[in-house]
């Protein structure tokens, strides 16, 4: 039986979750717009995730938009037993499918109210500012996030797509529990942000944890494939296993709309890479 065997991390020092989570972006329609073709299957994915020990689910109001949050609320609510839900605000969605950032405090207030309603909660476990907005001072956006926490609407605050300097700025305003930036075996451009998170004990949530697929593993693609063959595993599983062993603060959130693919991802938590294999992937 597949079981989430990843070790745990305490988000914000108090929300204990298994480090291999689930990203719910794909529980939507094509191009992350509209409902999925089969909403019943999407709920089965969420239910199966909880059954096999995935207790950390990441989403955003812009996924759908609103669709992913609604499905999570309908599947897990209202008590969310054994599941920590993280969501994000700070991106518009437009009819052409683009994702323009919006960090205006009043917009963030509206985004938060919608997320609370769709998830069916009075307070969000982890609320993350989705992306810095060049048209709004970063400090103003983060100050609004801090006020959400002070007012009890948010238990923990996270930031996403930030530099080390922006992380430092945010930490001067409010305690930051997590950072969500792109990071995978093929793209390590934010290694400095990961290092800053390690130093501060902040959870690092790598979005796109296997890139865009097994053909997007960069210069380490051959090494990943060789190691996968040695473990009778997929390239994606090795990429996830590498993340789990790369740092104790990393919380990968691979996403899928398939129960079978979900189980394959979670099975990566059972793979232990040797020191030599980790070195080959560095």
C-alpha positions in Angstrom: 0.0 0.0 0.0 1.2 3.5 -0.9 1.9 5.6 2.2 3.4 9.0 2.7 6.7 8.2 4.4 8.3 11.6 4.3 9.3 13.0 7.6 7.6 16.0 9.1 8.1 19.8 9.3 6.4 22.3 11.7 5.1 25.2 9.6 5.4 28.3 11.8 6.7 26.1 14.6 3.3 24.5 15.2 1.5 23.1 12.1 3.1 19.6 11.8 2.8 18.2 8.3 4.5 15.5 6.2 7.0 17.2 4.0 5.6 15.7 0.8 2.4 17.6 0.2 0.0 18.1 -2.7 -0.4 21.0 -5.1 -4.0 21.5 -6.1 -3.5 23.7 -9.2 -4.3 20.9 -11.6 -7.8 20.3 -10.2 -9.2 22.7 -12.7 -9.9 22.9 -16.4 -7.5 23.3 -19.3 -5.0 26.1 -18.8 -6.0 26.3 -15.1 -9.3 28.0 -16.1 -12.8 26.7 -15.2 -13.8 23.5 -13.5 -12.1 20.1 -14.3 -13.8 17.8 -16.8 -14.7 15.4 -14.0 -15.3 17.1 -10.6 -16.0 13.7 -9.0 -12.5 12.5 -10.0 -11.0 15.7 -8.6 -12.6 15.0 -5.3 -11.4 11.4 -5.4 -7.8 12.7 -5.8 -8.2 14.9 -2.7 -9.8 12.1 -0.7 -7.1 9.6 -1.7 -4.4 12.1 -0.8 -5.7 12.3 2.7 -6.1 8.5 2.9 -2.4 7.9 2.1 -1.1 10.5 4.5 -0.8 13.7 2.5 -1.8 16.3 5.1 -0.5 19.5 3.5 -2.5 20.8 0.5 -1.5 24.0 -1.4 -3.8 26.0 -3.6 -4.6 29.6 -4.6 -7.6 31.8 -5.4 -6.3 32.2 -9.0 -6.5 28.5 -9.8 -9.6 28.3 -11.8 -10.0 31.1 -10.6 -11.7 30.0 -7.4 -12.3 26.4 -8.6 -9.5 24.7 -6.7 -10.4 26.3 -3.4 -14.1 25.5 -3.9 -13.3 21.8 -4.5 -11.1 21.6 -1.4 -13.8 23.3 0.7 -16.4 20.8 -0.6 -14.2 17.8 0.0 -12.5 18.5 3.3 -14.7 21.1 5.0 -15.9 22.1 7.3 -13.6 20.6 9.9 -10.5 19.8 7.8 -9.5 16.9 10.1 -5.9 16.0 9.6 -5.3 18.4 6.7 -3.5 21.7 6.7 -4.5 23.9 3.7 -2.4 26.7 2.4 -3.7 29.2 -0.2 -2.5 32.3 -1.9 -3.7 35.7 -2.9 -2.2 38.4 -5.1 -2.8 37.4 -8.7 -5.6 38.5 -11.0 -6.9 36.2 -13.7 -8.0 37.6 -17.0 -10.1 36.2 -19.9 -7.0 35.6 -22.0 -5.5 33.4 -19.2 -2.8 35.7 -18.0 -1.8 36.1 -14.4 -1.0 39.8 -13.6 0.1 40.5 -10.1 -2.0 42.7 -7.8 -0.6 43.5 -4.3 -2.9 46.4 -3.5 -4.0 46.0 0.1 -7.7 46.5 -0.7 -7.5 43.8 -3.4 -5.9 41.5 -1.0 -8.7 42.1 1.5 -11.2 41.0 -1.2 -9.1 38.0 -2.2 -8.9 36.9 1.5 -12.7 37.2 2.0 -13.3 35.0 -1.1 -10.8 32.4 0.0 -12.4 32.2 3.5 -15.8 31.7 1.9 -14.8 29.1 -0.6 -12.8 27.1 2.0 -15.5 27.5 4.5 -13.2 28.5 7.4 -12.9 31.4 9.8 -9.1 31.4 9.6 -6.7 30.1 7.0 -3.9 27.9 8.1 -1.3 29.4 5.8 -2.0 32.4 3.6 0.7 33.3 1.1 1.3 36.5 -0.9 1.4 35.0 -4.4 3.8 37.4 -6.2 5.3 40.9 -5.6 3.5 43.6 -7.5 5.8 46.2 -9.2 2.9 48.7 -9.0 2.5 48.4 -5.2 5.2 48.8 -2.6 6.1 45.4 -1.3 6.0 46.5 2.3 2.4 47.7 1.9 1.3 44.2 0.6 3.2 42.5 3.5 1.8 44.9 6.1 -1.7 43.9 4.9 -0.7 40.2 5.3 0.5 41.0 8.9 -2.9 42.7 9.6 -4.7 39.6 8.5 -2.8 37.6 11.0 -3.3 40.2 13.8 -7.0 40.1 13.1 -7.2 36.3 13.3 -8.1 35.7 9.7 -4.8 34.0 9.0 -2.8 31.7 11.3 0.5 31.9 9.4 1.9 34.1 6.7 4.0 33.0 3.7 5.4 34.7 0.7 6.0 33.4 -2.9 8.3 34.3 -5.8 10.6 36.4 -3.6 14.3 37.3 -3.5 16.4 37.0 -0.4 16.1 40.8 0.0 12.3 40.7 -0.3 12.2 37.8 2.3 14.3 39.9 4.7 11.9 42.9 4.1 8.9 40.7 4.8 10.4 39.2 8.0 10.9 42.8 9.3 7.1 43.2 9.1 5.7 39.8 10.1 6.8 36.3 11.0 7.2 34.4 7.7 6.4 30.7 8.0 7.1 29.6 4.4 8.5 30.7 1.1 7.2 29.3 -2.2 9.6 29.7 -5.1 10.3 27.6 -8.2 13.0 25.0 -7.4 13.8 21.6 -8.8 16.6 19.4 -10.0 16.7 21.3 -13.3 16.3 24.8 -12.0 18.2 25.9 -8.8 18.3 29.6 -9.5 16.7 30.3 -6.1 19.2 28.3 -4.1 20.1 31.4 -2.2 16.5 31.8 -1.1 16.5 28.1 0.1 19.7 28.8 2.0 18.1 31.8 3.7 15.1 29.6 4.7 17.4 26.9 6.1 19.2 29.5 8.2 15.9 30.9 9.6 14.0 27.5 9.9 11.4 28.7 7.3 9.6 26.1 5.2 10.6 26.2 1.5 7.8 25.1 -0.8 9.2 24.4 -4.3 6.6 25.0 -6.9 7.1 23.0 -10.1 9.1 20.5 -8.1 9.8 18.3 -11.2 9.8 21.1 -13.7 7.2 20.7 -16.4 7.8 17.0 -16.7 10.5 14.3 -17.2 11.8 16.2 -20.2 12.6 19.3 -18.1 15.3 18.1 -15.8 18.1 20.2 -17.2 21.7 19.1 -17.3 21.0 16.4 -14.7 18.4 14.6 -16.9 20.8 11.8 -17.7 21.8 11.3 -14.1 18.2 11.3 -13.0 17.3 8.7 -15.6 20.2 6.4 -14.7 19.4 6.6 -11.0 15.7 6.0 -11.7 16.5 2.8 -13.6 18.6 1.7 -10.6 15.7 2.2 -8.3 13.0 0.9 -10.7 11.4 4.3 -10.4 10.3 7.1 -12.7 12.4 10.2 -13.3 9.8 12.2 -11.5 10.0 10.1 -8.4 13.8 10.5 -8.3 13.4 14.3 -8.7 11.0 14.3 -5.7 13.2 12.1 -3.6 16.1 14.4 -4.4 14.2 17.4 -3.1 13.2 15.6 0.1 16.8 14.7 0.8 18.2 18.0 -0.4 17.1 20.0 2.7 15.0 19.3 5.8 13.0 22.5 5.2 11.8 21.6 1.7 8.1 20.7 1.3 7.5 19.6 -2.3 3.9 19.9 -3.5 3.7 17.8 -6.7 0.3 18.2 -8.4 -1.9 16.0 -10.5 -5.5 15.4 -11.5 -5.0 11.6 -11.4 -5.2 9.2 -8.5 -2.7 6.9 -10.1 -0.2 9.7 -10.6 -0.8 10.9 -7.0 0.1 7.5 -5.7 3.2 7.4 -7.9 4.3 10.8 -6.5 3.7 9.8 -2.9 5.6 6.6 -3.5 8.7 8.8 -4.0 8.7 9.3 -0.3 9.8 5.7 0.1 13.0 6.1 -2.1 16.2 6.7 -0.3 19.1 8.0 -2.4 22.6 7.1 -1.4 25.3 9.7 -0.8 26.8 8.9 -4.1 23.5 9.3 -5.9 22.9 12.7 -4.2 26.4 13.8 -5.3 25.7 12.8 -8.9 22.6 15.0 -8.8 24.4 18.0 -7.3 
